[in-house]
Amino acid sequence: MGAVTTNRWSDDPSPERADDPRTEAALQLLLDHVISESVADLDRPHVLTITEAGSTYVSGPYADAQAALCASEDDRRVNADVEGERSYRVTPLLPPFCRHLVERSRGRG
């Protein structure tokens, strides 16, 4: 698929017009895929990363995004009176994307 043009003229001969049904279908397919992967990420294991005063702590893995968010809220509540700024980040654990990491992990089992 080539670049999408935003030409306003109806006599544009370009096959990649933004209002072309094939382009619209391809963009919808891409959008559906991005949304479904984002939703699937919620069910994957997650870790909680806490950064405070230049130090970073990792907690987890948790079963899913909701469990990691609950751990984040628990930590905020417990440390509410601690001075200093703490930042929290909940991140999904994704499978290795490098072939050599996958082969190495399979060799151990």
C-alpha atoms as one frame of an Amber mdcrd trajectory, in Angstrom:
protein
   0.000   0.000   0.000   1.421   3.355  -1.027   1.166   6.691   0.679  -2.323
   8.008   1.271  -3.026  11.328  -0.379  -5.353  13.946   0.986  -6.039  15.592
  -2.340  -9.437  17.356  -2.262 -10.177  17.096  -5.949 -12.482  14.318  -7.108
 -10.627  13.913 -10.406  -7.439  12.750  -8.676  -6.279   9.649 -10.611  -4.210
   8.308  -7.714  -5.291   4.786  -6.665  -4.341   5.533  -3.040  -6.935   8.221
  -2.419  -7.971   8.510   1.215 -11.625   7.954   0.295 -10.881   4.853  -1.801
 -12.856   1.881  -0.364  -9.763  -0.348  -0.491  -7.725   2.191   1.475 -10.537
   2.626   3.989 -10.801  -1.153   4.415  -7.036  -1.485   4.910  -6.999   1.328
   7.475  -9.960  -0.218   9.304  -8.192  -3.581   9.378  -5.075  -1.941  10.809
  -7.118  -0.084  13.433  -8.962  -3.280  14.425  -5.649  -5.092  14.828  -4.133
  -2.336  16.982  -7.211  -2.250  19.216  -7.420  -6.039  19.597  -3.709  -6.256
  20.491  -4.113  -3.455  23.039  -7.028  -5.260  24.659  -5.102  -8.556  24.623
  -2.227  -6.791  26.403  -4.487  -6.250  29.411  -4.660 -10.017  30.007  -0.902
 -10.562  29.745   1.383 -10.578  32.811   2.494  -7.097  33.916   5.177  -5.573
  36.114   5.029  -2.462  38.249   7.979  -0.084  38.050   8.381   2.486  40.832
  10.910   5.304  40.499  11.867   7.447  43.476  14.876   9.685  44.112  16.844
   8.214  41.222  16.194   4.600  42.199  13.943   2.229  40.292  12.191  -0.776
  41.785  10.372  -3.491  39.862   7.547  -5.465  41.408   5.818  -8.451  39.886
   5.100 -10.089  37.620   1.374  -9.813  38.213  -1.227 -11.966  36.471  -2.651
  -9.087  34.432  -2.896  -5.306  34.158  -5.594  -5.040  36.802  -3.507  -6.883
  39.404  -0.518  -4.621  38.688  -2.707  -1.515  38.977  -4.030  -2.756  42.321
  -0.438  -3.203  43.527   0.304   0.342  42.379  -2.629   1.722  44.344  -1.642
  -0.295  47.411   1.881   1.124  47.253   0.556   4.668  46.845  -1.685   4.214
  49.878   1.068   2.712  52.059   3.588   5.388  51.070   1.220   8.364  50.986
   3.037  10.152  53.799   6.555   9.505  52.458   8.168  12.692  51.244   9.522
  12.794  47.727   8.042  12.167  44.378   7.321   8.599  43.294   6.323   7.651
  39.789   4.556   4.443  38.844   4.451   2.611  35.543   2.546  -0.572  34.763
   4.006  -2.421  31.786   3.021  -5.661  30.054   5.555  -8.473  29.899   5.793
  -9.494  26.280   7.392 -12.643  24.901  10.961 -12.281  23.616  11.096 -10.974
  20.083  14.699 -11.935  19.385  15.065 -15.409  17.893  18.184 -16.226  19.953
  16.320 -15.463  23.222  13.459 -17.785  22.291  15.846 -20.594  21.333  17.824
 -20.156  24.577  14.684 -20.285  26.758  13.399 -23.426  24.979  16.716 -25.176
  25.513  16.365 -24.863  29.296  13.011 -26.656  29.534
